Amino acid sequence: MSLSNPPEYVAGHNLLEAKRVIVTAAAGTGIGYAAAKRCAEEGARLLISDIHEARLADAATRLETETGQRPETCHCNVTDQADVDGLFNAATEAFGNPDIVINNAGLGGTADLINMTDEQWHVVLDVTLNGTFRMTRAAMQAMQGSGGVIVNNASVLGWRAQKSQAHYAAAKAGVMALTRCAGVEGADLGIRVNAVAPSLAMHPFLAKVTTEELLDELTAKEAYGRAAEVWEVANVMVFLASDYSSYMTGETVAVSSQRA
């Protein structure tokens, strides 16, 4: 089998049977939606959130059609602490304290550092890093009596350099550092915290906001000569959320075929 073409979609194996899962930024066609779908296929009960209410409702309908389960939904802007609190209150009302929280919310952008404005810097940091902090803190508070798992979405840019991505790279490096520290603190509470670091996962929204030239350049760096499918990243999130990763905490796993 050539890995230059995507493999067949992997069937579920009930890895998250009866687990209560929150996935942020799950609307649309990206990694968040793929993670929500994979969790449902692995037997989890779902609550999905997003900042876009109409797209969130559409995502819930699509998940119901594709998996047979309609998830609970909650509008949430992770830059707003009241929204984060509301999300966890909604989860408690829907199914009790969560067992798993997947922090997928993030925001990118393109700007050379020499011309980057404070606003461009702050908005990316607030969604991508501060939002993950707010969600991780709330998740640890909710899980501290019963234990659980947190999975954060980082990026290989937390390790590697790319022009015009200083704000995003700094935010994702921060997510990695937050994951390490939260993993150590969570060990005392029975809470595991890990992250994935995708390189290039293709979906329609990314194609819409990225030039074809840049996508071709990034794809050429991948050993398989293709971008990852979003569900290939979601598969690793499911692994980290499941008992198969029971001895892992504070780790960031690269989901990448990039050459060193």
Backbone torsions as a table, in degrees:
resi	resn	phi	psi	omega
1	MET	NA	132.2	177.7
2	SER	-89.3	129.3	178.4
3	LEU	-83.8	4.3	173.7
4	SER	-73.5	-13.7	172.4
5	ASN	-114.1	145.8	-179.8
6	PRO	-59.5	141.8	176.5
7	PRO	-72.8	173.0	175.7
8	GLU	-67.6	147.3	178.7
9	TYR	-59.3	135.3	-175.3
10	VAL	-86.4	129.5	179.2
11	ALA	-70.1	153.9	177.7
12	GLY	-72.4	153.7	-179.3
13	HIS	-131.2	24.5	179.3
14	ASN	57.8	35.5	-179.2
15	LEU	-68.1	-22.7	-177.8
16	LEU	-121.2	32.5	-174.7
17	GLU	-55.4	124.8	176.8
18	ALA	67.5	6.8	176.8
19	LYS	-75.4	146.5	179.9
20	ARG	-100.4	119.4	-167.7
21	VAL	-125.4	134.2	170.1
22	ILE	-107.9	133.3	174.3
23	VAL	-127.4	122.2	177.6
24	THR	-89.3	157.9	179.3
25	ALA	50.3	51.1	-174.2
26	ALA	-97.6	-1.4	177.7
27	ALA	-79.2	168.0	177.1
28	GLY	86.1	-147.7	-171.8
29	THR	-126.8	12.5	-172.8
30	GLY	-92.6	-156.9	-176.0
31	ILE	-63.7	-36.4	-178.7
32	GLY	-61.4	-46.4	178.1
33	TYR	-64.1	-43.2	179.6
34	ALA	-61.1	-39.0	178.8
35	ALA	-66.1	-42.1	178.7
36	ALA	-62.1	-44.4	179.6
37	LYS	-62.3	-45.0	179.8
38	ARG	-62.6	-40.1	179.1
39	CYS	-63.0	-42.8	177.4
40	ALA	-61.4	-42.0	179.7
41	GLU	-67.6	-20.8	177.4
42	GLU	-94.2	10.4	171.9
43	GLY	95.3	7.7	-176.8
44	ALA	-80.0	156.9	166.2
45	ARG	-93.7	136.3	-166.8
46	LEU	-118.5	143.4	160.3
47	LEU	-129.1	122.2	179.6
48	ILE	-112.0	148.3	179.4
49	SER	-131.3	161.4	175.0
50	ASP	-167.5	163.0	177.6
51	ILE	-83.5	-18.4	-178.1
52	HIS	-100.3	104.1	-172.3
53	GLU	-65.3	-43.4	-178.8
54	ALA	-64.5	-44.2	178.6
55	ARG	-66.6	-31.3	177.8
56	LEU	-65.2	-45.6	178.1
57	ALA	-62.3	-40.3	177.9
58	ASP	-64.0	-40.4	179.0
59	ALA	-62.6	-40.8	178.9
60	ALA	-62.2	-41.2	179.2
61	THR	-65.8	-42.9	178.8
62	ARG	-64.5	-39.9	178.5
63	LEU	-64.0	-39.2	177.9
64	GLU	-63.2	-42.3	179.6
65	THR	-65.3	-41.6	-172.9
66	GLU	-84.8	-25.2	-175.3
67	THR	-121.7	-12.7	-176.5
68	GLY	84.3	-2.1	179.1
69	GLN	-119.1	127.6	173.8
70	ARG	-94.1	118.8	-178.1
71	PRO	-75.9	157.6	166.6
72	GLU	-68.9	152.2	179.9
73	THR	-130.1	153.5	177.2
74	CYS	-154.2	124.2	173.7
75	HIS	-64.7	132.7	179.3
76	CYS	-152.7	125.6	169.9
77	ASN	-102.7	111.2	-172.8
78	VAL	-69.8	-6.6	174.3
79	THR	-85.2	-3.6	-177.1
80	ASP	-115.3	113.3	-177.0
81	GLN	-60.8	-34.6	178.8
82	ALA	-63.1	-38.9	177.4
83	ASP	-66.0	-41.7	178.6
84	VAL	-62.3	-44.6	177.0
85	ASP	-60.6	-42.1	179.2
86	GLY	-62.8	-35.8	178.4
87	LEU	-62.5	-45.4	-179.3
88	PHE	-72.2	-31.4	173.8
89	ASN	-64.9	-41.4	178.3
90	ALA	-63.5	-39.5	177.9
91	ALA	-63.5	-43.5	180.0
92	THR	-60.8	-42.5	178.9
93	GLU	-67.3	-34.7	-176.0
94	ALA	-77.7	-45.4	-175.5
95	PHE	-151.0	10.7	-179.3
96	GLY	94.9	-171.1	-179.7
97	ASN	-63.2	140.6	-179.3
98	PRO	-70.8	149.1	171.8
99	ASP	-91.5	-29.1	-175.0
100	ILE	-140.2	135.0	173.7
101	VAL	-125.9	123.6	177.2
102	ILE	-107.1	111.4	-178.1
103	ASN	-91.3	96.7	-176.6
104	ASN	-104.0	-15.9	-173.9
105	ALA	-61.6	132.9	178.1
106	GLY	-165.1	162.1	-179.4
107	LEU	-139.5	132.6	177.6
108	GLY	-106.1	-165.7	-179.4
109	GLY	168.3	166.7	179.9
110	THR	-131.4	118.7	178.9
111	ALA	-162.4	131.2	173.8
112	ASP	-67.9	141.3	-175.5
113	LEU	-57.4	-37.1	-176.0
114	ILE	-63.6	-25.6	-179.1
115	ASN	-112.1	0.0	-175.0
116	MET	-67.2	133.2	178.4
117	THR	-86.7	161.8	175.1
118	ASP	-57.7	-40.5	-178.7
119	GLU	-62.8	-44.1	177.8
120	GLN	-60.6	-41.0	178.0
121	TRP	-65.5	-50.7	-172.4
122	HIS	-66.9	-39.2	-176.1
123	VAL	-66.3	-38.6	177.7
124	VAL	-68.1	-44.2	179.2
125	LEU	-64.9	-37.8	-175.4
126	ASP	-69.1	-42.1	178.5
127	VAL	-73.1	-50.8	-166.9
128	THR	-77.6	-43.8	-179.1
129	LEU	-98.1	-54.7	-177.9
130	ASN	-64.3	-36.5	177.1
131	GLY	-62.9	-41.3	177.0
132	THR	-65.5	-37.4	175.1
133	PHE	-60.8	-49.3	-178.6
134	ARG	-59.8	-44.3	-179.8
135	MET	-67.8	-40.1	179.5
136	THR	-65.3	-43.9	178.0
137	ARG	-59.7	-48.0	-179.0
138	ALA	-64.0	-38.8	179.3
139	ALA	-65.0	-42.9	179.4
140	MET	-64.8	-37.6	176.9
141	GLN	-64.2	-40.7	-178.9
142	ALA	-71.5	-32.1	-173.8
143	MET	-93.9	-8.0	-167.2
144	GLN	-61.9	-24.9	179.3
145	GLY	-88.8	-15.6	-172.4
146	SER	-129.6	-12.1	-177.5
147	GLY	84.4	170.8	-179.7
148	GLY	165.1	-170.3	-175.3
149	VAL	-134.5	137.1	173.4
150	ILE	-119.5	132.0	176.9
151	VAL	-122.7	120.0	-180.0
152	ASN	-101.1	152.6	177.0
153	ASN	-104.0	109.5	177.9
154	ALA	-102.5	-143.9	179.7
155	SER	-167.7	152.0	174.8
156	VAL	-62.3	-17.8	176.9
157	LEU	-70.4	-10.8	169.6
158	GLY	-67.8	-18.0	177.4
159	TRP	-110.0	-32.1	-168.3
160	ARG	-115.3	158.1	-177.3
161	ALA	-95.8	142.9	172.0
162	GLN	-147.3	133.9	-179.3
163	LYS	-58.1	144.0	174.9
164	SER	69.4	15.5	-177.7
165	GLN	-125.6	26.4	-176.0
166	ALA	-60.7	-41.9	-178.2
167	HIS	-67.3	-45.3	-179.1
168	TYR	-67.4	-42.8	179.4
169	ALA	-63.5	-42.1	178.4
170	ALA	-63.6	-40.3	179.4
171	ALA	-65.2	-43.9	-178.4
172	LYS	-71.1	-33.8	172.8
173	ALA	-63.0	-36.9	175.9
174	GLY	-64.0	-39.4	176.8
175	VAL	-61.1	-39.0	178.1
176	MET	-64.2	-44.4	179.4
177	ALA	-66.0	-41.6	176.1
178	LEU	-59.2	-42.9	179.2
179	THR	-60.7	-44.0	179.3
180	ARG	-61.0	-47.6	-177.6
181	CYS	-69.1	-42.2	178.8
182	ALA	-64.5	-33.9	178.1
183	GLY	-63.5	-41.5	179.0
184	VAL	-67.4	-45.3	179.5
185	GLU	-67.6	-38.1	-178.6
186	GLY	-66.8	-25.0	-179.7
187	ALA	-57.6	-34.1	179.1
188	ASP	-72.6	-15.4	-176.1
189	LEU	-110.6	3.4	-176.9
190	GLY	75.3	24.4	-177.7
191	ILE	-115.7	125.1	175.6
192	ARG	-96.6	141.2	179.8
193	VAL	-134.2	117.9	178.5
194	ASN	-136.5	173.5	-178.6
195	ALA	-142.4	156.5	168.7
196	VAL	-107.2	151.6	177.0
197	ALA	-128.9	89.3	178.1
198	PRO	-71.7	155.8	171.3
199	SER	-96.3	-70.6	-177.8
200	LEU	-136.8	110.7	176.8
201	ALA	-118.2	118.3	-171.1
202	MET	-87.0	134.7	172.0
203	HIS	-154.7	163.6	-172.4
204	PRO	-57.2	-38.0	-178.3
205	PHE	-65.8	-40.9	178.1
206	LEU	-61.4	-43.1	179.3
207	ALA	-62.1	-31.0	-177.4
208	LYS	-73.9	-32.9	-173.6
209	VAL	-104.6	2.6	-178.7
210	THR	-122.6	138.8	-179.0
211	THR	-68.6	151.1	178.7
212	GLU	-62.1	-34.7	-180.0
213	GLU	-64.1	-43.1	179.8
214	LEU	-68.3	-40.8	178.2
215	LEU	-61.8	-40.6	177.2
216	ASP	-63.4	-40.7	179.1
217	GLU	-64.1	-45.1	-179.5
218	LEU	-67.6	-39.6	179.4
219	THR	-63.7	-36.4	-179.2
220	ALA	-64.1	-23.0	180.0
221	LYS	-81.2	-13.7	-178.5
222	GLU	-80.9	134.4	-176.7
223	ALA	-60.8	-32.4	-178.9
224	TYR	-86.6	-3.7	178.7
225	GLY	71.8	19.9	179.0
226	ARG	-150.3	160.2	171.2
227	ALA	-76.9	159.8	172.9
228	ALA	-71.5	149.7	165.5
229	GLU	-74.8	146.2	-178.5
230	VAL	-59.9	-31.3	-179.6
231	TRP	-72.9	-20.2	174.8
232	GLU	-70.0	-34.6	173.0
233	VAL	-69.7	-43.6	-179.9
234	ALA	-60.5	-33.4	177.7
235	ASN	-59.2	-39.8	-179.8
236	VAL	-71.7	-35.3	174.2
237	MET	-60.4	-42.8	178.2
238	VAL	-62.6	-42.5	176.5
239	PHE	-56.9	-46.8	-178.9
240	LEU	-67.8	-28.8	179.2
241	ALA	-79.3	-19.8	-172.7
242	SER	-91.7	172.7	178.5
243	ASP	-70.4	-11.3	177.5
244	TYR	-66.1	-18.5	179.1
245	SER	-110.4	33.2	-170.5
246	SER	-62.1	-21.2	-179.3
247	TYR	-101.7	12.9	-178.5
248	MET	-108.3	128.7	169.3
249	THR	-154.0	146.8	-178.3
250	GLY	75.0	11.0	-175.0
251	GLU	-100.0	151.7	170.9
252	THR	-119.1	122.2	-176.6
253	VAL	-103.9	121.4	177.3
254	ALA	-72.1	128.2	172.4
255	VAL	-108.4	84.3	-165.3
256	SER	-156.5	148.9	170.3
257	SER	-116.1	22.1	-177.8
258	GLN	-68.0	142.3	172.6
259	ARG	-71.9	148.9	-179.9
260	ALA	-65.3	NA	NA
